[in-house]
Amino acid sequence: MPTPPFFPAHPLPYGRQHVTDADVAAVAEALRGDFLTQGPRVAEFEAQFAAYIGARYAVAVSNGTAALHLCALALGVAPGQRVITSPLTFAASANCVLYCGGEVHFADIDPATGLLDLAQVRRLLAAHPRGHFQGLIPVNFAGLAVDMEQARALADEFGLWIIEDACHAPGGSFVDRRGQAQRCGNGRFADLAIFSFHPVKHIATGEGGMVTTNDEALYRRLLRLRTHGITRDEASFVNPGEGGWYMEMQELGYNYRISDINCALGLSQLARAEAGLARRRQLAARYDAAFALLAGVTTLAPGRPGHAYHLYVVQVADRRGLYDFLKARQIFAQVHYIPVHRMPYYERLGWQKGDFPLAEAYYARCLSLPLYPTLTDEEQDYVVACIREFTNQ
Ligand SMILES: *Cc1c(COP(=O)(O)O)cnc(C)c1O
């Protein structure tokens, strides 16, 4: 079937933000307010986000990478400590361990989902004495939820903490042993979970990130680390207070704060998060139905409940050919991800091609198609028609 006469008015990226007039008005209001940063919108965004995710505490930060860095610091990552993550993720999931002087290790993926394979993690853990590894950073790849109940049981067995990288899955969930849906990042299983508000993610703030947790001590530590390691909380002073101005820098922290301006946008976006998620799922179901009829196009875990659909991934034999074919037709698909261990920096640390063959085989065939709430049915049909043409069907 030839490419239909419809041609998109603008290029179709794999993901993009949805900013409404209400969002613009909310940001304008913040700009006219008394605080451009560290004002009331930060705490409001934290409270509403925590409620949305179902966690007790949330700490808003300058971006998702800063969130990961603060989590690694709060959990005590330091030289000599070893942390396991997925090779199929954005580099930041692993880099946060290196920022703190720790060692990153990987286990291979489950090719049916792209998620870190907990059976492979177990094999890695069991091959070393207890205490060799300190932490686990599973990633809700593409929006598919990791079974955090299983991850927690494994982590407890081997004495590990968990940072759940939930950047792809705000609003996503898995079903626990008792048949109950558990939201990604809800703090029931992971010690800490992190989110990003980069424009390609579900909720955009420009730059922005969030940590969620149910652990009050970790929550307090994160608040301090976010602002230079400084506290104004009298009850926790090491030295006697000297007056109203007094504060203490108690450890080496950073300026990883987010502004009121960003949080104004985040609050306005959060109000539409459920609607955006519903549209993503609707579009994914339309893709699933179309590709079920196409030979040579494999989809990732189609129809899995709780999928938050940050990405819609297809796998084809001639991935490079399909990428170029779509690009020539104004469709800017993307590859998620070049496995972290194949990055030159990680290769210099000793990792090499062949170390994680399932992640590498996945990478060789994967392509993320346009998926975002404002993608129209007509635009999506055009994407499908182009893929049908590419596969001569
Ligand atoms: C986007 C992303 C990050 C980093 O978030 P930033 O806000 O861009 O720093 C980390 N992990 C994953 C899986 C991501 O998708």
The ligand as a Tripos MOL2 file, in Angstrom:
@<TRIPOS>MOLECULE
LIG
   15    15     1     0     0
SMALL
NO_CHARGES

@<TRIPOS>ATOM
      1 C1         15.1520   11.1550   31.5400 C.3       1 LIG1
      2 C2         15.7760   10.0810   32.3330 C.ar      1 LIG1
      3 C3         16.7080   10.3390   33.3510 C.ar      1 LIG1
      4 C4         17.3080   11.6860   33.6110 C.3       1 LIG1
      5 O1         16.4230   12.7140   33.7830 O.3       1 LIG1
      6 P1         16.8720   14.2320   33.4720 P.3       1 LIG1
      7 O2         15.7520   15.0350   34.0510 O.co2     1 LIG1
      8 O3         16.9860   14.3530   31.9930 O.co2     1 LIG1
      9 O4         18.1680   14.4830   34.1720 O.co2     1 LIG1
     10 C5         17.1640    9.2560   34.1000 C.ar      1 LIG1
     11 N1         16.7350    8.0000   33.8590 N.ar      1 LIG1
     12 C6         15.8660    7.7170   32.8720 C.ar      1 LIG1
     13 C7         15.4330    6.3130   32.6670 C.3       1 LIG1
     14 C8         15.3660    8.7420   32.0750 C.ar      1 LIG1
     15 O5         14.5200    8.4500   31.0800 O.3       1 LIG1
@<TRIPOS>BOND
     1     1     2 1
     2     2     3 ar
     3     2    14 ar
     4     3     4 1
     5     3    10 ar
     6     4     5 1
     7     5     6 1
     8     6     7 2
     9     6     8 1
    10     6     9 1
    11    10    11 ar
    12    11    12 ar
    13    12    13 1
    14    12    14 ar
    15    14    15 1
@<TRIPOS>SUBSTRUCTURE
     1 LIG1         1 GROUP 0 **** ****
